[in-house]
Amino acid sequence: MSKKLFVGNLSWNVDNDTLRKAFETHGEITDAVVITDRGSGRSRGFGFVTFSDDDQAETAAAALNQTEIDGRTVKVEVAQERKDSRASQSGW
């Protein structure tokens, strides 16, 4: 089973490849993406890294939380399932 990590406080210079390289020493990564603004294309300062193995993800989160990537101290934690606020607002 795969596990997704949230990575916050990323430098504006970090791209998908940089994010992947920072985590790949901790296991097999299936996806690494820096979230960008739809209008400007500029990084929003956070991203997600998905590991193919839960244990590797946990190890990476523990090892890389509060470490530096491109000059910024990042926050790494297991990503939480996003609740769809649109559904709850519409009453459905």
N, C-alpha and C positions, 0 to 999 in steps of 0.2 A: 504494500500500500504506500502511496506517496504522501508526503507531508510538505505543506507550503509554509515558508517563513516570511514574515514581514520585516523589511529592513528600512528603518527611518533615519532621518537626518543626513541624507546623502548629499554630497557636494553636487552642484549644478553640472559639473564636468563628468560625472559618472554616467556611463552608458551601459547598455545590456551586456556587452563583452567584458567591461571592467567589473561589473557586478558578478558575472559568472566566474571570472578568474579569481576573485576574492574568496569565493566559496568552494571552488572545485577541488581543493586539496582535502576537503572533508567528506567527499563522497560523490556519487553519480547524480548529476543535476539533469533534470528533464526540461527545466525552463528557468530562465532568469530574465526579468523584465523591469525596466525603470518606467514608472508611470509618468506620462507627459501630459501637458495641457493640450486640449483639443485645438484651441485657437492658435496658440503660438508655437506649439511643438516643444516648448521648454520643459525640462524636468520639473516635476512637482516636489522633488526632494525625498521620494520614497519609492520602494519597489518590492518585488516578491521573488523569492528563489524557491523552486520546487525540487525536492530531492526524491529519488525513487524509493528510498528506504527511510522509514520513520526514525530509526536509531541514529542514522547518519545526520538527519536533520536536527535532531535534539543535540547531538554532539557539536554540530556547527553553530547552533544558536548559543550554546554555552561558551564555546571557544571565541566567537566573534562579537558577542554583545559587549558594548562599551570599548571597542577597539577602533582604530583609525583606518578609514578607507579614503584615499585622496584628501588627506588633511582634515577630515571631519570625524568626530567620534559618533559612531552609529549605534542605533538601538536595534537589536535583533530579537525577535520573539516569534513563537508559533502564531501563524495567522489565524484569526477567528473568522468563522463563517459570517459573511455580511448579511445583515437582515435587510430585506427589500422594503424600504420605508414607503415606497409608492403604493404598495398593496395595502398597507395598514392605513394609509391616509384616505384611500378611496372607499374603505369600509368593506372590501372584499376579502 
